[in-house]
Amino acid sequence: MYFLLTILTLISFIAFKIYQSLRVPEGLKDVPALSFTDLIVSLFTGTGPDKRWEGMRQVLEKEGIGRVNIFFYTV
């Protein structure tokens, strides 16, 4: 019984630490996101760097800053 409780506590602690390392900090939640999936798709389809830059340029020129969503969700 205590072994199971210890394992569940350890798993919960590890999951919490992973969540803390992956979540977006409060100060950066309003920064516009650049899509990581669009970047990966353009790399695999053979799109040149000039076309990839055009997609990012609009956000960067308007806001001056951008962040890349590595995962499919933003926490």
PEJO-V245894 format. One record per residue. RES is the residue in one small letter. OMEGA is omega in radians with two decimals (NA if undefined). Layout:
res=(RES & RES)
omega=(OMEGA & OMEGA)
This chain:
res=(m & y & f & l & l & t & i & l & t & l & i & s & f & i & a & f & k & i & y & q & s & l & r & v & p & e & g & l & k & d & v & p & a & l & s & f & t & d & l & i & v & s & l & f & t & g & t & g & p & d & k & r & w & e & g & m & r & q & v & l & e & k & e & g & i & g & r & v & n & i & f & f & y & t & v)
omega=(-3.14 & 3.10 & 3.12 & 3.10 & 3.12 & 3.12 & 3.13 & 3.09 & 3.13 & 3.11 & 3.11 & 3.13 & 3.13 & 3.12 & 3.12 & 3.12 & 3.09 & 3.10 & 3.14 & -3.10 & -3.08 & -3.07 & 3.13 & 3.11 & -3.09 & -3.10 & -3.09 & -3.10 & -3.11 & 3.13 & -3.12 & -3.08 & 3.00 & -3.02 & 3.08 & -3.13 & 3.07 & 3.10 & -3.13 & 3.13 & -3.14 & 3.09 & -3.11 & 3.13 & 3.08 & 3.10 & -3.11 & -3.12 & 3.12 & 3.11 & 3.09 & -3.14 & -3.14 & 3.12 & -3.14 & -3.03 & -3.11 & -3.14 & -3.07 & 3.11 & -3.12 & -3.04 & -3.10 & -3.14 & 3.09 & 3.07 & -3.12 & 3.03 & -3.12 & -3.13 & -3.06 & -3.13 & 3.04 & -3.10 & NA)
